[in-house]
Amino acid sequence: MSNQAITYLVGACAGVFGLAIFCLLVVVPAITAYRRPLERVAVVVLSLYVLAALVGVGIIAGAFVVVEWPRVF
């Protein structure tokens, strides 16, 4: 197994486990807090919005590290 394959495997596992933990800690309690189906759909949509915002912040932080890495080190 090459180093690149190991990197892809670790990244894929981190993504899957991160999404599973997000669903377990954010989406499931939010869904169980409401009874009506429309409220539950709204909670899922808003949770996906929060997930997209968190992913966006992570991408921006990662891009900042990539751009500034040569200057710092």
QUIURHU-V484577 format. One record per backbone hydrogen bond with DSSP energy under -1.0 kcal/mol. CO is the residue of the C=O (numbers start at 1). NH is the residue of the N-H. E is the energy in kcal/mol with one decimal. If there is no record, write none. Layout:
co->{CO & CO}
nh->{NH & NH}
e->{E & E}
This chain:
co->{2 & 3 & 4 & 5 & 6 & 7 & 8 & 9 & 10 & 11 & 12 & 13 & 14 & 15 & 16 & 17 & 18 & 19 & 20 & 21 & 22 & 22 & 23 & 26 & 27 & 28 & 31 & 36 & 37 & 38 & 39 & 40 & 41 & 42 & 43 & 44 & 45 & 46 & 47 & 48 & 49 & 50 & 51 & 52 & 53 & 54 & 55 & 56 & 57 & 58 & 59 & 60 & 61 & 62 & 63 & 64 & 65 & 68 & 69}
nh->{6 & 7 & 8 & 9 & 10 & 11 & 12 & 13 & 14 & 15 & 16 & 17 & 18 & 19 & 20 & 21 & 22 & 23 & 24 & 25 & 26 & 27 & 28 & 30 & 31 & 32 & 34 & 40 & 41 & 42 & 43 & 44 & 45 & 46 & 47 & 48 & 49 & 50 & 51 & 52 & 53 & 54 & 55 & 56 & 57 & 58 & 59 & 60 & 61 & 62 & 63 & 64 & 65 & 66 & 67 & 68 & 69 & 72 & 73}
e->{-2.0 & -2.2 & -2.3 & -2.3 & -2.6 & -2.4 & -2.5 & -2.6 & -2.5 & -2.2 & -2.5 & -2.8 & -2.3 & -2.3 & -2.3 & -2.5 & -2.4 & -2.4 & -2.4 & -2.9 & -2.5 & -1.2 & -2.6 & -1.5 & -2.7 & -2.3 & -1.2 & -1.9 & -2.3 & -2.2 & -2.2 & -2.0 & -2.3 & -2.5 & -2.3 & -2.3 & -1.9 & -2.1 & -2.4 & -2.5 & -2.1 & -2.4 & -2.5 & -2.4 & -2.3 & -2.1 & -2.4 & -2.4 & -2.5 & -2.4 & -2.6 & -2.2 & -2.1 & -2.3 & -2.5 & -2.6 & -1.6 & -1.9 & -2.6}
